[in-house]
């Protein structure tokens, strides 16, 4: 009877400790620091502003081409 209780207690402790260990280890890869929100902010701002920058470049190129095309048509 004692060995049965001992085995059950050891099994419960092993299950509980592995769950706790897994919970601690799951956050090891994250490395969240004070600069993490800034990295996220900069990444999102690049995604938001990249289309606008492309639009400005394409509009500028288009504006530079129009006078040349008008002169050739005359």
C-alpha positions in Angstrom: 0.0 0.0 0.0 2.9 2.4 0.8 4.5 1.8 -2.6 1.2 2.5 -4.4 0.9 5.9 -2.6 4.5 6.6 -3.2 4.2 5.9 -6.9 1.1 8.1 -7.1 2.7 11.0 -5.3 5.8 10.7 -7.5 3.7 10.6 -10.6 1.7 13.7 -9.5 4.9 15.5 -8.7 6.5 14.6 -12.0 3.4 15.8 -13.9 3.2 19.0 -12.0 6.9 19.8 -12.3 7.0 19.1 -16.0 4.0 21.4 -16.6 5.6 24.1 -14.5 8.9 23.6 -16.3 7.2 23.8 -19.7 5.4 27.0 -18.7 8.7 28.6 -17.7 10.6 27.4 -20.8 7.9 28.5 -23.2 8.8 32.2 -22.6 12.6 31.7 -22.9 12.7 32.3 -26.7 10.8 35.6 -26.5 13.5 37.8 -24.9 11.1 40.7 -24.4 13.0 43.8 -23.4 12.1 47.5 -23.1 13.0 48.0 -26.8 10.6 45.3 -28.1 7.6 47.7 -28.5 9.8 50.1 -30.5 10.9 47.3 -32.8 7.2 46.4 -33.4 6.3 50.1 -33.9 9.1 50.6 -36.4 8.2 47.4 -38.3 4.5 48.4 -38.5 5.4 52.0 -39.6 7.5 50.7 -42.4 4.6 48.6 -43.6 2.2 51.6 -43.4 4.5 54.2 -45.0 6.1 52.1 -47.7 3.1 52.4 -50.0 3.0 56.1 -49.5 6.7 56.4 -50.3 6.2 54.3 -53.4 3.2 56.5 -54.4 5.3 59.7 -54.1 8.1 58.2 -56.2 5.8 57.0 -58.9 3.9 60.4 -59.0 7.2 62.3 -59.2 8.4 60.1 -62.0 5.1 60.5 -63.8 5.2 64.3 -63.4 8.8 64.4 -64.8 7.7 62.4 -67.9 4.7 64.5 -68.9 6.6 67.6 -70.1 8.9 65.5 -72.3 5.9 63.7 -73.9 4.1 67.0 -74.6 7.2 68.4 -76.4 7.5 65.4 -78.6 3.8 65.6 -79.8 4.2 69.2 -81.1 
